[in-house]
Amino acid sequence: MNLLTLNCHSWQENDPLEKLAETARAIAEKSYDVIALQEVSQSPEAGHANYAELLVQKLHKLGQTDYTFVWDMCHYGYQIYEEGVAIVTKHPVVSHDSFFITDQHDMHNWKTRKIVKATIDFKGQLFSFFSCHLGWWHDIEEPAKKQLDRLLEEATSDECTFLMGDFNGDASMRNENYDYLLAAGFWDTYTLASEKDEGYTVKGKIDGWDGNKQDLRIDYIFVNKPIHVASSSVIFNGLNKPVVSDHFGVEVVIQ
């Protein structure tokens, strides 16, 4: 099973259609089974359809006609974008859902956050996937701990479950987002991987990390069972495919 997570930054990028096409080409080449996307926006006023919908359309034109997507809106980003999270897959979606993880449900508040879940039939076995875009541990209004608690309530299952996305907590920061998920019984596929690279998905300043000057690992694929992960690699970082977002992606191969 090949998985990808990417905070795609969608229409906020320069040359977004070119970067969307690059993303589609990489997905077609690598034939990911499931892709979790964050900051998946649509802006009817700007003449753009849903980013995930256009991505799937491009995949179909590349001959990858099995891909479908599920998406839900989290909030308005930058006052104009209907920003959400999505799961793209080429396998049958048995069920899907979305739910708030914040106290705030006001779509005009950028701190309002939702999670999209999809249960997928992969070769006769059910797997659950969550596309996640979390807040920050020290946020007074919407602390990440409360968001993680709500996520974990929904992610408790006997099925093999993957939490994928932008968790806005660096792996080097103790007793915050990353450690909280590990303590809850999830494994980081990066640490499980037999082969891996440096793992960093953010370099320097990006939205939400103003003033950052360090390399960060804040995009993850967590799993609720200690499975065999053959490899974990950063992608769309200029070395493994061109840069398409202010975040790099993470791809894992599971055996």
Disulfide bonds with the S-S distance in Angstrom:
none
